[in-house]
């Protein structure tokens, strides 16, 4: 039977409605590139600002501590009082950044379905730009803005930052193709890019800040300006077709169609969305997977402290710490760009159950590496012990590739109780759920790790955040071990 006959057949309406378009089955090989480039720009902006922000605040605090009108040698700034104040400011900043983002994830995700992803992604650039410009203001107007004023740079996170961005960008990548192997490779490339940028950007920041401390922030503004046209080049959002006959109308349960057609208030829509998200988690296996994601996100909050940890414990400059952190990028790049896609490709001809089993097996290995690596970092008393510990820790980086693949597996949703509002596709909210769970983990982890670091400095027990992180990773491994994929 040819395509025209299948469309005209009265028994084929339902199957045709559920059938993915030709473009999604065979996407353009270039469709993923704007997504990757936008991910690169945003993550570069995030990555190159962290170490300079630490150094900028440390310099201000150090000058106040020594009551000096000029810059103090950085080695003299490693005293406990200065480092504790720095830990407090950065911990409060990180918490405020995460809280605003978390609270607005559901409303902004709903608005992205109503008005389109591109508009929300454009809105997403505003808090990032404000944070960079405000930090420059704190640097330039020292007589008017105290160091703690830098915390206000996180105040616009209510417009959506990392959680909203990742939810939209991963959801967009998932919609490009219906093929599970291709989708998993897309996730691997995106995770590889995020990881490599995350640990190469400290070297870029270190090189830039040696020229001028404000240079990394200006580079971040340039990257965000380049992100504007990149967003416009992203694949288009799903649109309601002109022909509204029953045979060609999309399922009424489509979240995009519901959002566009909704006439109820925003608050009622958000409440409905929360109900949909909660009801979507309908199996014990999926709940365990999300719990393990929460724990790993909580544990990974220790990475925000690495630059200050290396600088304080080993008496290195922030620039030198940036170069050391970037050494991890080699292992991350090899794993995520070559090894993981090879695993995924070789499984392309196997059954879905075998593929899920492989994902679970590799995820457990990544968790074990994270447990050992974080503990080794915590007990490393000299720099030559820290370097191999960082490399072991890096072996856990591919974890998100395998957990995302499992979350999209039909095995996780096989027994989900489908509500009327999501009868067609209970997986439609998966990225909102995942990103919110991860953000909740970061929301707990950021102040927890900052507090452990603050009192660890006071007690000269510098490895306390990483030993705690190792224990949380171990708990995540125990949770993940109970996930059974047939």
N, C-alpha and C positions, 0 to 999 in steps of 0.2 A: 504494500500500500504506500503510495507516495504521500508527500507532506500535505498537498491540497486535499486529498481524500480523507486524511486523518483529521484535518481541521473541520471538514464538512460533516464528518460522522457524528451523529448525536451522542454516541457513547464515548467520544474522545474528548468532550469538553473539559471534564475534570482533569484528565491527564495532561491536557494541553495547558490548562491554567497553571499546573504545578511544574510544567516543564521549564527549565532555565532557558534563557534566550541563547541564540547561537553565539553571540558575542561573549557571554559568560562561560559557555562551554569551551570556546576557542578564543580566549582573550588575546588581544594584541600583545606581542612580547614587549612592547614599549609602554604598556599601560601602568606597570609597576614603577617605572623610573621616576615620574614626578612624585610619587608617594615616598620613594626612597630619598630623593633629593630634599624634600621638605623635612623628612625625619632627620637627615644629616644637618640641615641648617639649624633646626630647633635644638637638637642635642649638642651641637657645637656651641650654641649660645649659652646653654645651661652649663656645659663642661668648662668653658674657659673663664667663667665668672666666679666659680667657687673659691679657688685658691687666691686670686687677687683680692676677693672680698675679705678672706681671712687675714691676709697680709695688711690690707688697708686698715682694718679695725685694730689689728695688733699694733700697728704703727701709732695710731691715735691713742690707744690705751697705754702704750709704752711711754709716749711723750708725757702723758698725764701722770704716770707713775713716778717718773724721774723729774717731773716738773721742769721740763726742758722746752725751749722755744724752737729747737731744731731736731731733726731726725736722730734717733738713737740707733746704734749698731744693732742689727737684728739678733745677734747672739745674746745680747743683754736683755732681750725681750722674752726670754724663755722662763722667766721667774714665775712661780706658782700663781701669784696674785693676778698678773696680766693674763695668764693662760686660763684661769678660772673665769675671769670676766669675759674673755673671748668665747669660752665654751657656753656661758650663759646666754650671750647675745645670739650666737649662731644657733643654739638649741631653740630659743624662743622664735627666731626668724623662721627656722625650718618648720616648726610646729604651726605657726600662723599661716605659712604658705600652704601647708597640707590641709589645714582645717577649712580654709575658704574654698579650696578646690574640691574637697570632699562634699561639703554641704551643697555645692551647686552642680554636682555631677548629673543627678537625675533631671533637674530642670533644664540644664543646657543640652543634655542628650535628647530630651523631648523636643526642644526648640530646633535642634539640628534636623529632626525628622519633619518638622513643620515648615521650616524656612530653608533647609538645605545645609549640608555639612560645611560648605565653603564659607558661608556667612559666620558660622560659629568658629571656624578655624581662623578667620580674619579677626574676630573678636578676641581670640586666644592670644593674639600677638600684643594686645594692649597691656596686660599686666606684666609681660616680659619686658617690653620696652620701658614701662614705668620703673620697674625695679632697677634696670641699668642706669637710667637717667637720674633716679633718686640717689643711687650709690655714688654717682659722679658728683652730685650736689653735696653729699656728706663729705666727699674728699676735698672739694674746692672751697666750701664755706665752713671751715673749721671753727671760726669764731662764733658762728650762729647755730650750728647743728652738732650736738654731742654724738659720740660714737653709737649710743643706743638708739639714736634717731634712725639708724639703718634698718631697724626692725620694720619701720613704716613702709619700706620698699615692698614688703609682702602683702600689704593691705588690699591690693587690687586682685588678689588671687581668687576673689569671689566671682570674677569674670571667667574663671576656668583656666587652669594651667595644665599640669602634667597628666592628671587622671582623665580629664575631658579630652585632651589632645590624643593620648594613647588609645582611648576608647574609640574615638572617631577614626583615627588613622589605621588601626588594626581592623576595625570593622570594614573600612573601605577596601583594604587589601583582601579581606575574606570574600567580598562581593565581586572581586574582579574575576574569580574563577570558581567553578563548582567542583573541580577535581581536587580530591583530598591531598594527594601527593604534591601537586603544584602549590596548593595553599600552604602546606607545611614547609615547603622550600621557600615560599615568600616569607613566612614567619621566621625561618632560619636566617634569611638575608637581612631582615629587619632587625632581628636580635643581634646578629653579627655587627651590623652597622652601629647600632646603639652601644654595644659593648666596646667596640674598637674606638669609637668617638669618645666614649666615656673615659677611656684610659689613655688615649692619645692627646685629648684636649688639655690635660694638665701640662704636658710638654709644650704645647702651643702657648698656653697661658704663661708658663714659666719663661719661655723665650720672649714673649711680648712684654711681660712685666719687668724684665731686666732692662728693656729699652725705656719704658715709662709705665708706671703702675696703672695709669688710667687707660692704657692702650687696649687691654683685653675687653674692657667695657665698650669702647668705641667699635671694636671689631664685632662684638655681639650685636650692636645696633645695625651695622652694615649687613650682617647675616639676616636679621629680621626684615630689613628692607628687601633683600633678595627673596625672602619667603613670600612676600606679597604676590608677585606674578606667578610664583610656583603654585600657590593655592588655586589660582585661576586656571592652571593647566591640569588640575586633577581630573580624573574620570568623572563624568556628570552623575548627579544623583538620579535615583529612579524617579520617573515621572508618570503621571496618570495618562494613559493613552487617550487619543481623541475619540476613538471609537468606543463607546460605552455599552455596546451590546453585551448581553449576558455571557456570551461565549468568549468574548475578548476582555472582559473586565477582570482586573486582578482580584485575588481573594480579599474579602472585606476585612480579614484579620491582619492584613499587612499593616505594620506599625507606621510606615510612611503615609499610607492612605488614610489611616485613622487620624494621624496628627494633622494632615492637611484638611481633612473634612470636619475636624472637631469644631464645635461651636460652644463647648462648655468652657468654664473658666480655667485659667492656667493651674490654679490650686487643685481643682478637681481632677484635671488631667494628670498632674504630678502624683496625686494620691492613687489614681488608677495605675500609673506606671510602677509605683512602689509595690502595689498588690501583684502586678504581673511579674516583677522581679522576684518577689518572695515565692510565688506559686510556681515559678519556673524551676526552682530547686526542688525537684520532686523525688530524687533518689538518694539513698544513703551514700552510694559511691560518689556521686557528684558533690554532695555535702562534704565528704571527706577530702575530696580534691580541693575544694575551695578553702577548707580549713588549713590544708597544707600550704596553699598559696598565701594565706594570711600569715602563717608562721614564718615562711621563708621571706616574705616582704618585711616582717618585723625584724628578723635577724639581719637582713641586708642593709638595714639602716646604719650599720656600723661603717659602711663604706664612706659615708659623709665625713667621718672623723679621721680618715686615713691620713690626709695631708697634715692636719694639726698633730695627730698621733706621732707620725714620723718626725715632724719638726721638733716636738717637745721631747720625746723619749730619747731620740738619737742626736739631738742638738744640731739638726740640719736646717738650712734655710728653706723657706717655702718653695723657692724655685728648684732647689735640688730635690725636694720631695716630689715635685711635679714630674721631674724627669724619671725618677724611680718608679712612680706609679704607671707611667706610660710603658714601661718594660712589659707589663702584663698584656699589653695589646697584641704582642706577637703570638702568645698562646691562644688568646681569645680569637684572633683573626684566623689562625689555622683551624681551630676547632669548628667555628661557626661558618666559615666560608667554604671549607673543603670536607672536613670529616663528617659533620652532621648532614649536609646535603647528600653525601655519598651513602650514608646509612638510609636516608629517606628514599633515595632513588632505587637502591637495591631491594627495598621492600615494596616497590611499585607493583610487582607481579604477585605479591602474596595476598592472603585474605585479610580482611579488615581486623579480625581478631588477632592475628599474628602481628599486624602492625601496631595495634594497641598494646600488646604484650611487650613488644620491643620498646615502645615509648615509655612504658612503666619501668622497664628494666634499666634503661638509660637514665631516667629521672632519678631512680634510687642511687645509681652510681654518682650522679652529680651531687646529691644530698650528702653522701658519704664524704666526697671530696670537700664539700663546704664545711662539714663538721671538723674534719682533720685540719683543713687550711685555716679556719678561724681560730681554732685552739692553738695552732702553731704560731700564728701571729701574736696571740695574747701572751705566750710564754717566751717569745724571742727577745732576749736581752741585748743582743748585739745585731748590727746590721746584716752580717753575713748569714745569720739565722733567719732574718726577716725575708730575704730575697726568695729562697726556695719555698717559704711559707706562702708568699704571695702567689707563686706559680701553682702551688697545690690548690689554693683558694680559687684561682682562675679556672680550674677544671670544672667547677660547678656552674660556670656561666651559662652553658647550654640548657640549663634546667627549664627555663621558661619556654623554650622551643617544644620540648616534649610535653609539658603540662598544658600548653595551649592546644597542641594537637589532640591530647586526650579530652580536653574540654569540648572540642568540636566533634568528637567521635559519637556516632550513633549509639554506641554501647552505653554511654553515660546517660542517654536520654530515652533508652528503650522503654523504661517503665515509668517515665514522667507522666504525672497526672495532668492532662492537657485541659486548661481552662477554656472557656468559650472565647475569650478575647485573644488567645494565642493557639487556637486549635490547629492552624495551618503550620506553624513553625515555632515550637517552644524554644528553639535555640536562637531566636532572633535577638534576644537581649543578652546573650552570653558575654559579649565584650563589656557591656555596662556592668554586669555582675562581677566579672573578673577584675576590671580596673578599680571598682569600688572596694572589693575585698583587699586588693593590694594596697590601695590608698589607706584603708583602715589599718592595715598592718604597719604602714609607714607612719601613720598618725600616732600609733602606740609606740612604735620603735624610736622615732626621732627624739621625743623628750626622755624616753627611758635610757637610750644610749648616751644622750647628752648629760643626764644626771649621773650615770655610772662613770662617765669620763670626768665630770666635775669633782666628784668625791674620790675618784681614783687618783687624780692629781694631788688632792689633799693628803691621801694616805700613801702616796708613792706606789700605788698598785695600778700601774698604767695599763696593764692588759685586761682590766676588768670588763670593758665593753665587748671585747672579742671572745673572752671566755664565756660570757653570758650569751653572745651570739652563737657560739658553738653548741651550747646547751639547747637553744631554741631550734637550731637546725636539726639536732638530734631528735627533738620532739616532733618536728615536721617529718622526719624519716619514719618515726614510729607510726604517725598518722597515715603516711603514704603506704606503709607496708600492709595496712589493712584494706587497701583498695584492691579489689579483685577484678581483673579484666579477662573475660573468657575468650 
